[in-house]
Amino acid sequence: MATNPELQAVFGMPPKEAVTYLADKFHIPSEGWETVAAETQQRAFTVAQTAGFNVLGDIYDALKRALDEGWTVKQFQDHLEPLLRTKGWWGQAVDPATGEILKTYPGTNRPVRYGSSARLKLIYDTNMTVSYGAGRRYRQQATRGLFPYWRYLATLDNRTRPAHRALHNRIWPADATIWDHIYPPNGFRCRCTVQAVNRETAMAEGVQATGEIIERNVPVNAAGDQVKVKGWRSNGQTFFPDPGWDVAPGKRDNLKAQLEQAKSRLP
């Protein structure tokens, strides 16, 4: 299996678990990312503004090939653009013949944008980063006996978000509840990661005090729609991931129970 050199450089791991994470997802077309709960996004593959278009499977299949075959973002874009153009999921939601705006973002007069090179890059980056994050988390959970603590690592440069910078180098027990909500990525284009450390290192460098989960409602569009975001408070400090990013990649702990409940309701 080939590996993507761009992501390999960031995560330093082959994508075996990342491929499994993406392959296990079912499909949910959506009107916008905020309409799909963060918990559901860990079990479902969705792309905003795909409702009503038969393109979600095409994007999903291209992402799987990108992981399997190590495609670069340009290969991903070049593969999808002709197909998406053919199916009408490209450019703005404007009638080319009349100039009529066919669909707008909530609370605005701006036409919805479907596919574009920039949009495909964001889809590629986001899904690759989350898949690799899930793969890394799976591996770290499997070695918690040897490395029972995790260290948050941010990429420190002029693009680092202040909230992410504040978490840099902090260590918590690997089974601490905080990791259910701050395991990166913690937003679009987040470059943070987590390092597993042994007990001796954690004791020498200091383990953060336990805290509590907190919540707040955050507006996500011009129409004033809000989503609930879970964060963490400890020693008077708070941290909130970006809206829609407050569930650890690969966290599907209650999936089996939900499936059993669904099966029990079937005739």
C-alpha positions as CSV (number, residue, x, y, z in Angstrom):
1,M,0.0,0.0,0.0
2,A,1.4,3.4,-1.0
3,T,1.4,6.2,1.5
4,N,0.8,9.9,1.0
5,P,4.1,11.7,1.6
6,E,2.4,14.9,2.8
7,L,0.5,13.2,5.5
8,Q,3.3,10.7,6.3
9,A,5.5,13.6,7.1
10,V,3.0,15.0,9.5
11,F,1.8,11.8,11.2
12,G,4.7,9.4,10.7
13,M,2.5,6.3,10.4
14,P,1.2,4.1,7.7
15,P,-2.5,4.6,7.0
16,K,-3.8,1.1,7.9
17,E,-6.1,2.2,10.7
18,A,-6.9,5.5,8.9
19,V,-8.2,3.4,5.9
20,T,-10.3,1.3,8.3
21,Y,-11.8,4.4,9.9
22,L,-12.9,5.9,6.6
23,A,-14.1,2.6,5.2
24,D,-16.4,2.0,8.2
25,K,-18.4,5.1,7.6
26,F,-21.9,5.3,6.1
27,H,-23.1,8.2,3.9
28,I,-25.2,11.2,4.9
29,P,-25.7,14.0,2.3
30,S,-26.2,17.3,4.1
31,E,-27.2,20.9,3.6
32,G,-24.4,22.1,5.8
33,W,-21.8,20.7,8.2
34,E,-23.7,22.2,11.1
35,T,-26.7,20.1,10.4
36,V,-24.8,16.9,11.2
37,A,-23.8,16.4,14.9
38,A,-20.2,15.9,15.7
39,E,-20.9,12.5,17.2
40,T,-22.6,11.4,14.0
41,Q,-19.7,12.7,11.9
42,Q,-17.4,10.1,13.5
43,R,-19.6,7.3,12.1
44,A,-20.8,9.0,8.9
45,F,-19.2,10.5,5.8
46,T,-20.8,13.8,4.8
47,V,-20.0,16.8,2.6
48,A,-21.9,20.0,3.0
49,Q,-24.4,21.0,0.2
50,T,-24.5,17.6,-1.4
51,A,-28.1,17.0,-0.6
52,G,-30.0,16.5,-3.9
53,F,-26.9,15.6,-5.8
54,N,-25.6,12.2,-6.6
55,V,-22.0,13.0,-5.8
56,L,-21.3,11.9,-2.2
57,G,-20.3,8.4,-3.2
58,D,-17.9,9.7,-5.8
59,I,-16.1,12.0,-3.3
60,Y,-16.0,9.1,-0.8
61,D,-14.6,6.7,-3.3
62,A,-11.9,9.2,-4.3
63,L,-10.9,9.7,-0.7
64,K,-10.6,6.0,-0.2
65,R,-8.4,5.7,-3.2
66,A,-6.3,8.7,-2.0
67,L,-5.7,6.8,1.2
68,D,-5.1,3.4,-0.5
69,E,-2.9,4.7,-3.3
70,G,-1.3,7.7,-1.6
71,W,-2.8,10.3,-3.9
72,T,-1.7,13.9,-3.6
73,V,-4.3,16.6,-3.3
74,K,-3.8,17.5,-7.0
75,Q,-4.5,13.9,-8.0
76,F,-7.6,14.0,-5.9
77,Q,-8.8,17.3,-7.5
78,D,-7.9,16.1,-11.1
79,H,-9.9,12.9,-10.6
80,L,-13.0,14.5,-9.2
81,E,-13.4,17.8,-11.1
82,P,-14.6,16.4,-14.4
83,L,-17.0,14.1,-12.7
84,L,-18.5,16.7,-10.4
85,R,-18.8,19.2,-13.3
86,T,-20.8,16.6,-15.3
87,K,-23.2,16.1,-12.4
88,G,-23.7,19.8,-11.9
89,W,-22.0,20.0,-8.5
90,W,-19.5,22.7,-9.4
91,G,-19.3,26.5,-9.0
92,Q,-22.0,28.6,-7.5
93,A,-25.7,27.8,-7.3
94,V,-26.6,30.2,-10.1
95,D,-28.5,29.4,-13.3
96,P,-26.0,29.9,-16.1
97,A,-28.7,30.9,-18.5
98,T,-30.6,33.5,-16.5
99,G,-28.2,34.4,-13.6
100,E,-30.8,33.5,-11.1
101,I,-29.5,32.5,-7.7
102,L,-30.8,29.0,-7.0
103,K,-29.8,28.6,-3.4
104,T,-28.3,30.9,-0.7
105,Y,-26.5,30.4,2.6
106,P,-28.9,30.8,5.6
107,G,-29.3,34.4,6.5
108,T,-27.5,35.8,3.5
109,N,-28.0,36.6,-0.2
110,R,-24.8,34.8,-1.1
111,P,-25.2,31.9,-3.5
112,V,-24.1,28.5,-2.2
113,R,-20.8,27.3,-3.6
114,Y,-20.6,23.7,-4.6
115,G,-17.4,22.2,-6.0
116,S,-14.2,24.1,-6.6
117,S,-10.5,23.4,-6.5
118,A,-10.3,25.1,-3.1
119,R,-13.3,23.2,-1.8
120,L,-11.8,19.9,-2.9
121,K,-8.6,20.7,-1.2
122,L,-10.5,21.4,2.1
123,I,-12.4,18.1,1.7
124,Y,-9.2,16.3,1.1
125,D,-7.2,17.9,3.9
126,T,-10.1,17.5,6.5
127,N,-10.9,13.9,5.8
128,M,-7.2,12.9,5.6
129,T,-6.4,14.6,8.8
130,V,-9.3,13.2,10.7
131,S,-8.7,9.7,9.3
132,Y,-5.0,9.8,10.3
133,G,-6.0,11.2,13.7
134,A,-8.4,8.3,14.3
135,G,-5.7,5.8,13.2
136,R,-3.2,7.3,15.6
137,R,-5.7,7.3,18.5
138,Y,-6.5,3.6,17.9
139,R,-2.8,2.8,18.1
140,Q,-2.2,4.9,21.2
141,Q,-5.2,3.3,22.9
142,A,-3.7,-0.1,22.2
143,T,-0.4,0.8,23.9
144,R,-1.8,2.5,27.0
145,G,-0.3,-0.2,29.2
146,L,3.2,1.0,28.2
147,F,2.4,4.6,27.6
148,P,-0.4,5.6,30.0
149,Y,-0.2,9.3,29.4
150,W,-0.7,11.5,26.3
151,R,0.9,14.8,25.5
152,Y,-0.8,17.5,23.4
153,L,1.5,18.9,20.7
154,A,0.7,22.0,18.7
155,T,2.6,23.2,15.6
156,L,4.0,26.5,16.9
157,D,4.2,29.2,14.2
158,N,2.4,32.3,13.2
159,R,-0.6,30.2,12.0
160,T,-1.2,28.5,15.4
161,R,-4.5,29.3,17.0
162,P,-4.1,30.7,20.5
163,A,-6.3,28.1,22.1
164,H,-4.3,25.3,20.5
165,R,-1.0,27.0,21.5
166,A,-2.2,27.1,25.1
167,L,-2.5,23.2,25.1
168,H,1.0,22.6,23.8
169,N,3.1,20.2,25.9
170,R,0.3,19.6,28.4
171,I,0.0,16.0,29.6
172,W,-3.1,14.1,30.8
173,P,-3.7,10.4,31.6
174,A,-4.6,8.6,28.3
175,D,-7.9,7.6,29.8
176,A,-8.9,11.1,31.0
177,T,-12.2,12.3,29.7
178,I,-10.7,15.5,28.3
179,W,-9.3,13.4,25.4
180,D,-12.8,12.6,24.3
181,H,-13.2,16.3,23.3
182,I,-9.8,17.8,22.6
183,Y,-8.0,15.0,20.8
184,P,-6.9,16.7,17.5
185,P,-7.8,17.8,15.0
186,N,-9.8,20.5,16.8
187,G,-10.9,22.5,13.8
188,F,-10.4,22.9,10.0
189,R,-6.7,22.8,9.1
190,C,-5.7,22.0,12.6
191,R,-2.1,20.6,12.6
192,C,-1.9,19.5,16.3
193,T,-1.2,15.9,17.3
194,V,-0.8,13.8,20.4
195,Q,2.3,12.0,21.7
196,A,2.1,8.9,23.9
197,V,4.5,9.1,26.9
198,N,5.5,6.7,29.7
199,R,4.8,7.1,33.4
200,E,8.3,8.3,34.2
201,T,8.3,11.1,31.6
202,A,4.8,12.2,32.7
203,M,5.8,12.3,36.4
204,A,9.0,14.2,35.6
205,E,7.3,16.8,33.4
206,G,4.1,17.2,35.3
207,V,0.5,15.9,34.7
208,Q,-2.3,18.4,34.4
209,A,-5.0,18.4,37.0
210,T,-8.3,16.9,36.2
211,G,-11.1,19.3,35.4
212,E,-14.7,19.3,34.1
213,I,-16.5,19.2,30.9
214,I,-18.3,22.4,30.0
215,E,-20.6,23.4,27.2
216,R,-21.5,26.6,25.3
217,N,-23.7,27.4,22.3
218,V,-21.9,28.9,19.4
219,P,-23.5,30.7,16.4
220,V,-22.4,29.1,13.1
221,N,-24.0,31.2,10.4
222,A,-25.5,34.5,9.5
223,A,-29.0,33.2,10.3
224,G,-28.0,32.9,13.9
225,D,-28.2,29.1,14.1
226,Q,-26.2,27.7,17.0
227,V,-24.5,24.4,17.8
228,K,-23.5,23.1,21.3
229,V,-19.8,22.7,21.8
230,K,-18.2,20.7,24.6
231,G,-15.0,22.0,26.1
232,W,-12.9,21.6,29.2
233,R,-12.2,23.7,32.3
234,S,-9.2,23.1,34.6
235,N,-7.5,25.4,37.1
236,G,-9.5,28.4,35.9
237,Q,-8.6,27.9,32.3
238,T,-11.0,26.8,29.5
239,F,-10.6,25.3,26.1
240,F,-13.1,24.8,23.4
241,P,-12.5,23.1,20.0
242,D,-14.1,24.7,17.0
243,P,-17.8,24.0,16.5
244,G,-18.3,20.5,15.1
245,W,-14.9,19.3,16.3
246,D,-15.5,18.5,19.9
247,V,-15.6,14.7,19.5
248,A,-12.3,12.7,19.3
249,P,-11.6,11.2,15.9
250,G,-12.7,7.6,15.8
251,K,-14.7,7.9,19.0
252,R,-17.5,5.4,18.4
253,D,-17.8,3.9,21.8
254,N,-21.6,3.7,21.8
255,L,-22.0,2.6,18.1
256,K,-22.6,-1.0,18.9
257,A,-25.3,-0.2,21.4
258,Q,-27.0,2.2,19.0
259,L,-26.9,-0.5,16.2
260,E,-28.5,-3.1,18.6
261,Q,-31.2,-0.6,19.5
262,A,-31.9,0.1,15.9
263,K,-32.1,-3.6,15.1
264,S,-34.5,-4.2,17.9
265,R,-37.0,-1.7,16.4
266,L,-37.0,-3.5,13.1
267,P,-40.0,-5.8,12.3
